Amino acid sequence: METTLITKLFTSFEEIKHLREDGSEYWSARDLQLLLAYKDWRNFEIVMEKAMTACREAGNSKFDHFVGVNKMISAGKTAEREIFDIHLTRYAAYLIAQNGDSRKQE
């Protein structure tokens, strides 16, 4: 892979990072889904399941790296609705990228 592309992807990955009050970092699966060019959440969920399996097979608890949360999003001018998201550790994001589908099923 070309060095400039790697640098661009790494920079984009770091830009979607979130920090908790305690200073720990996490990535939103919804944000990572878009960065990795998955249009449909259901297809991205398949990749996350593969990543969770890889996490478990490496001797780690998926609950330490994939934390389910609900968050509010805008649904029009004044409305909001709750959606499911997953907070990911750097390791979880790595596993997702490693287990992704380069064909990006839509």
C-alpha positions in Angstrom: 0.0 0.0 0.0 1.2 3.4 -0.8 2.8 5.4 2.1 0.6 8.5 1.5 -2.6 6.3 1.6 -1.5 4.7 4.8 -0.8 8.1 6.4 -4.2 9.4 5.3 -6.0 6.4 6.7 -4.1 6.5 10.0 -4.9 10.2 10.3 -8.6 9.7 9.5 -8.6 6.9 12.1 -7.1 9.1 14.8 -9.5 11.9 13.9 -12.6 9.7 14.8 -11.1 8.8 18.2 -13.0 9.8 21.3 -11.6 10.4 24.8 -13.4 9.6 28.0 -13.0 11.7 31.1 -10.5 9.3 32.5 -8.3 9.8 29.4 -9.0 6.4 27.9 -9.7 6.3 24.2 -12.4 4.6 22.2 -13.8 4.5 18.7 -17.5 4.5 17.7 -18.3 1.5 15.5 -20.7 3.7 13.6 -17.8 6.1 12.8 -15.5 3.3 11.9 -18.2 1.8 9.7 -18.2 5.0 7.6 -14.4 5.2 7.6 -14.1 1.7 6.2 -16.8 2.5 3.6 -19.5 0.1 4.8 -22.9 1.6 3.8 -25.1 -0.8 5.8 -24.8 -1.4 9.5 -26.0 -5.0 9.1 -23.0 -5.8 6.9 -20.6 -4.1 9.3 -22.1 -6.2 12.1 -21.0 -9.4 10.3 -17.4 -8.1 10.3 -17.6 -7.1 14.0 -18.8 -10.6 14.8 -15.8 -12.0 13.1 -13.6 -9.6 15.0 -15.2 -10.6 18.3 -14.5 -14.3 17.5 -10.9 -13.4 16.7 -10.6 -11.5 20.0 -12.0 -14.5 22.0 -9.7 -16.9 20.1 -6.7 -14.8 21.0 -7.6 -15.3 24.7 -9.3 -11.9 25.3 -12.7 -11.1 26.5 -14.8 -9.4 23.9 -16.5 -7.4 26.6 -13.2 -5.6 27.3 -12.9 -4.4 23.7 -16.5 -4.2 22.4 -18.9 -2.3 24.6 -22.5 -1.8 23.5 -24.0 1.6 24.1 -27.1 3.5 23.1 -26.8 7.0 21.7 -29.1 9.7 20.5 -28.9 11.0 16.9 -30.7 13.7 15.0 -33.7 12.5 13.1 -34.9 15.6 11.4 -34.9 19.3 12.4 -36.0 18.9 16.0 -36.4 15.1 16.5 -33.9 12.7 18.0 -33.9 8.9 18.2 -31.8 6.3 20.0 -29.6 3.9 18.1 -27.3 1.1 19.2 -23.5 1.7 18.8 -20.4 -0.1 20.1 -17.4 1.6 21.7 -14.3 -0.1 20.5 -10.8 -0.2 21.8 -7.9 0.3 19.4 -7.4 -3.5 19.5 -11.0 -4.1 18.5 -10.8 -1.6 15.6 -7.6 -3.4 14.5 -9.4 -6.7 14.5 -12.3 -5.2 12.5 -10.0 -3.9 9.9 -8.2 -7.2 9.7 -11.5 -9.2 9.3 -13.1 -6.7 6.9 -14.4 -7.5 3.5 -12.4 -5.7 0.9 -15.4 -6.0 -1.5 -17.7 -4.1 0.9 -21.0 -5.7 0.4 -23.7 -3.1 0.3 
